[in-house]
Amino acid sequence: MSRQQQQIQGVVLTGYHSNAELLPKTEVCAPSAQDLEPAVPSRRTGHYNVQQNQNTQHEDRYGPAATASITKTSSTDLSSLPNPSSAACPRSQLSSSPKPDSSPGHSPNSRSRPRPACQRCNSQDSLDELEMDDYWKEVENITRSGGGAGRGEGGGEGEVQEEEQQKIPEEGEQEEAWLTEAGLARLFDDSLAADQDQEEDSAVFLSTLTRTQAAAVERRVTTLQQTLLRRRNRQHVPDVRDIFRPSEKDEQPSKLKGGTENGQKDVTSAETETELNVEVAFSEQALSYRDNHQRLKVTTGPSSPDDKLPNFKLLRDKTGQTRIGDLSPLDMKKVRRLALVEMTALFDTAGIDLKAHKAVKVKAKESGLFGVPLATLLDQDQRRAPGTKVPFILQRFISHIEEEGLDTEGLLRIPGAATRVKSLCQELETSFYDGMFPWQQLKQHDAASLLKLFIRELPHPLLTVEYLSAFIAVNKLPTKKQQLQALNLLVLLLPEHNRDTLKALVEFFQRVIDHQAKNKMTLNNVSVVIAPNIFMFKGFRSKVTEQQEFSMATSTANIVRLLIRYQNLLWTIPKFIVTQVRHQNMESQRKQNKERAVRKLLKKITTDKPSDKAVPEESSQGFIRVQAPQFSKISMAVQLTAELQAADVLTRFLSQDSSVTVKREELCLYEIGGNIKERCLDEETYMKDLFQLNPTAEWVIKAAQR
């Protein structure tokens, strides 16, 4: 097998099947428009057939040996899509631009064969042709509304917004930006070499990396080093061999992964196909999968299309699950750096080269509702209500739709009247914050159209320009499990306001799906309708070819499906990353304690106090002291038993302090200090196991700060 063949991965899309009768291949490009008129279907309708490569019929359909070839389309990776040639067919015959007076899903050509009665998809597992028909109808609705899925027309009153600009990094810029984002700028910037704090931080960070994570960093340092040598003809970056020491590095991962002896656990021996192991780095699991040619069969048979969705679940951890928002901001910075390195290592293991785009700053509205950056919206909302995490206008759209009922048939799919939606948009801009908008007169479909307009009118994509291509590239990973792991890491990488807004949306979409018996909106129906609104940001359609847009349809719909279906798993922090954060904190404390001891010696202090916090005497006798400074009962002793959980501690505290007015669900037991800055504990955390992991921590009950 050639090197090129080894690098190609993905789904074999063998062709596009329309709802209408297809002509023989020799007639598809017939020059006579008259001949084409009655028989050539609209390219906006139909579905893909996903077929296994002939050489890998017994492998998982997402296996590395599969190839991502598609008739008349290119790769789904937006960042690396070439300009396709139209030599095979005249472009006029391939045009997908909707006509103003016709729906691409209901054109005369697409009705040349009778359709079955409209069943809004009986399965949650496949994206059938009826649903992709909905996708293109949604694209047409966006275009008709002037809602700017690329036309640069602001949904707000009067003001025209600039389009989101993307800049393809020059040679070496991508690696430089990646290392800077990972906090490793010292590895290529000589000016930072004298910064002792930066050097120590980088050393601590590198000391906690796994084998695959270290390889990802090394690869980018090497590439950047070669680029700088060519550019400046002089060498001022550290030699990679001085940074990474394989013999020592191979031993380090064993400490980071729950004590595995060789740094990589046999994944399949410890879990089933639908269990997610979060103790071992995802990239290490992917490496084991690749090296051992293991195929996780998550589909039921060749008749199922490309993606049955398993019921994945996390392997329970006695030290508790950590959700986004449970950690302090300082520890979350470490999480984000580690997530970036781990995400890159995961894609590297699969042979996928991510081409990140760079956002160019554009002029955007500084006030209002539509076409305003999320950060600006939240700033103006937080002045009214401190702590707001999701824009008021989006919260109000969601609450209105839910108050009026989620049983409306075709909710999110059937658009409101374009002229009425535009008028409502302008009225909201002027009267929303005054409380004068007549919400009681707002119809369900109009409210849903306004919600979708809000998403796509954001001047910067909700999934960000930097990571949008990475989200799309998730489809190239060989298994559903790896796709889910990559999405988990990408969610961690999103800016906080983007992540919180996305979470509010996917939770709302799930509530819509919960009423599918009445509203006929299944997971797939919602996904294909929402995908264009999330991925077709301002200026999108003016920057991609029609064939690129076409090839992205099922890919983007699949990403939205995964975000909704697995939202309870995606907004968690994998244990192996939390473990790495603990090791970084311990290493930093060790260095600080060493410096403190040196200062004490210089001051000629004869008796030094222990540099590490001693374990309290109560704890050494099987008790912990739980603090509650915000309440009348400020502390209590709790005996550690094998079955004692965080929920039991809270229950015992509330039973002894009847003056507490805070609701039970608003309280949380926190782990503070030791090898973590601050962590809100999952109620199923076993306290004895956690105490053994962090014996010098303090245990504090207070209102949750999520």
Secondary structure, 3 states (H helix, E strand, C coil): CCHHHHHCCCCEEEEEECCCCCCCHHHHCCCCHHHHCCCCCCCCCCEEEEECCHHHCCCCCCCCCCCCCECCCCCCCHHHCCCCCCCCCCHHHHCCCCCCCCCCCCCHHHHCCCCCCCCCCCCCCCCCHHHHHHHHHHHHHHHHHCCCCCCCCCCCCCCCCCCCEEECCCCCHHHHHHHHHCCCHHHCCHHHCCCHHHHHHHHHHHHCCCHHHHHHHHHHHHHHHHHHHHHHCCCCCCCHHHHCCHHHHCCCHHHHCCCCCCCCCCHHHHCCCCEECCCCCHHHHHHHHHHHCCCCCCCCCCCCCCCCCCCCEECCCCCCCEECCCECHHHHHHHHHHHHHHHHHHHHHCCCCCCCCEEECCCCCCCCCCCCCHHHHHHHHHCCCCCCCCCHHHHHHHHHHHHHCCCCCCCCCCCCCHHHHHHHHHHHHHHCCCCCCCHHHCCHHHHHHHHHHHHHCCCCCCCCHHHHHHHHHHHHCCCHHHHHHHHHHHHHHCCHHHHHHHHHHHHHHHHHHHCHHHHCCCHHHHHHHHHHHHHCCCCCCCCCCHHHHHHHHHHHHHHHHHHHHCHHHHCEECHHHHHHHHHHHHHHHHHHHHHHHHHHHHCCCCCCCCCCCCCCHHHHCCEEEEECCCCCCCEEEEECCCCCEHHHHHHHHHHHCCCCCCCHHHEEEEEEECCEEEEECCCCCEHHHHHHHCCCCEEEEEECCC
